[in-house]
Amino acid sequence: ALGQLAGAAAKAKSASLLLATRPQAVESVRHQLFLNGYGEKIEDPLRLPRWKPSEMEDLARQALGRDHQMHAPRLAGLADGCPLLVVLGAAQVKSGGVPETMTDEEAFREKVFKGFVADFLRHQAEPKRERLHRLIKVLSFISPTPRNDDLFSHLAALVNGNDLEVADDLEALQAAGMLSENQEGIRLYPDLFADAVLIEACVDSAGRPSFLSRAILNRLAIGDFPALIRNLAQADWEARTRMGAKDSVFDPVWKEFERRFAAANWDGRSKLLRQWAGFAVYQPERTLEL
């Protein structure tokens, strides 16, 4: 989508693009603009500063309301500079879901996102809750992904449903603001929420790859779902460095990538390397080996 926009705007003297992105993506965006003829129009990026502690507390007071404002400093501290966690966490604080003894930011983040999912599921018909919960987890592995018949077939098999039920479930997620769609396809949203769901879903309580992650890799071809390999690379790094996972959830992906790389010609290897570059930072040992 960015390439198409940049190409069109580069040819129009009166048109300019205004792009907003995470800091990590600035260089990638700049590269895409250059590739599509927009290089001469690029201005230096304006970098938005992190929120100040006082601004986080103001947001917390607004989200908590008059009766719970005394918890604003604690909520702002637990959110660790993330406005999304302030807003979602406020509901948990007001319902008593966040005990006053909680001081760990990671535990708070996990509590908030689990509460976010639980609150959504409470508003759904009971027979479909388990299927919806599993669908949220599966989407975290493959987001973004094109919406097509093959996707519905794969999702139906992985959540023990049928195509019509999956279509209905996706509509429910989209209506709740938990699913976004653009030219890349559908994706679990917001991204921070999707990341948290994925890390929990890909590793079991013993720190090993979960049954769901193995089922997804057995069912889906990484060539058909480009986001799957990138998402698992990041989740694997998070699980090993932050959660002390014993085994690598990325091993099956790495073996398949190795096989495809060895069998490819020079042009094919070039494409595979460009794909790998998008997540190489999460797999430093394997990047060196590759």
Secondary structure, 3 states (H helix, E strand, C coil): CHHHHHHHHHHCCCCCCCCCCCHHHHHHHHHHHHHCCCHHHCCCCCCCCCCCHHHHHHHHHHHHCHHHHHHHHHHHHHCCCCHHHHHHHHHHHHCCCCCCCCCCHHHHHHHHHHHHHHHHHHCCCHHHHHHHHHHHHHHHHHCCECCCHHHHHHHHHHHCCCHHHHHHHHHHHHHCCCEEEECCEEEECCHHHHHHHHHHHHECCCCCECHHHHHHHHHCCCCCCHHHHHHHHHHHHHHHHHCCCCCCCCHHHHHHHHHHHHHCCHHHHHHHHHHHHCCHHHCHHHHHHC
